[in-house]
Amino acid sequence: MEQRHPPRGAPDRSARGWVLYDAKCPFCRRWAQRLHRPLARHGLHIVPLQADWVRAYFSDLSDEQLLEALRVVRSDGRHLAAGDALIHLARYVWWLWPIWLAGQVAPLRVLIRAVYNGIAKHRDLMDKLM
């Protein structure tokens, strides 16, 4: 988990954190809609990776790098990406809780990361399958 200063320009700096997704990806948008309500109850705001403040916050990443994975920025400035972000978020959604629990075991965490990366690389295909 990398740490940076809390994001400037974020719409609600009192939030517990921000869940960042690719708004141009239909698969990602569908999941953002599903997770909006349960995450909002825990003070987590869902924001497109394309938002100006997000691009400024991750200015060291190219657009391609920025958009390749789900990201979570916590209010303390720490951020997670890809499978680690999924494991972190799973603790706040009751029907994803088994992913959080499995993510606490090192070999299963590696498996979750690998599955996440495979789905992320083929998310356009996943959208067609769902």
Secondary structure, DSSP 8 states (H G I E B T S, - for coil): -EE----TT-S-TTSSEEEEE-TT-HHHHHHHHHHHHHHHTTTEEEEETTSHHHHHHTTTS-HHHHHTS-EEEETTSEEEEHHHHHHHHHTTSGGGHHHHHHTTSHHHHHHHHHHHHHHHHTHHHHHHH-
